C-alpha cells in the first residue's frame, strides 16, 4: 500500500512538472520557424526573402491570412501559414514589429539611382504610399527601401503577372513601370543602406 502511495505521488509530481512546461510558445520561439529564410529576428540574409523586422503588425497579419486563404501568390508560404493559428500569427506580428529594421548591405547600379529617385517622386507613383524614399509606409504599409533587390523584383512581378491583389492606387503606378524603370527603382531602393534613414517619428 505504501509503495502504491509513493508511486502515485511520483506520478502526480511528473504531471505537475509537465504542466509547468506546457502552454503556447513565446512569440520569439514562433519566429524561429521563419529564421531559415527571413533571418534571425527577421533580419534577412537571403536575397529572395524579405526582412520581417520592423514590419507593421497589421501588414504581417493580413499577409499571413492571405497566404492561408490562397489569395496571395506563394511558393511555400501558403503551406507554412496554414500551420499557425490566428493568435500565433498575431503574436509573431507583435514580435517582428518590435524588431529594428536593418537595410540589406548589397551592391547596386549607382548610375540608375537618380532615375529611380525621380520615378519614386512622380505624382501618384510608388512614393505616394511608400514615403521618404521608400523608408516609411503610410497606413500600415511596409518600408520597401533597403529590402533585397531580387525580392523587390519578385514582388513587382507578383503584382503584375501572378495576380497578387492590389488597390487601384497601387496598380496604376506599378503597371506603368517599364523594365528600365523597374531596374532604376530597384537601384534607388537598394541605395538606402544607412540604418538612420529608417528612424521615423511617425
Beta strands, then each sheet from edge to edge (+ up, - down):
strand 1: 130-130
strand 2: 136-137
sheet 1: 1+ 2-
end
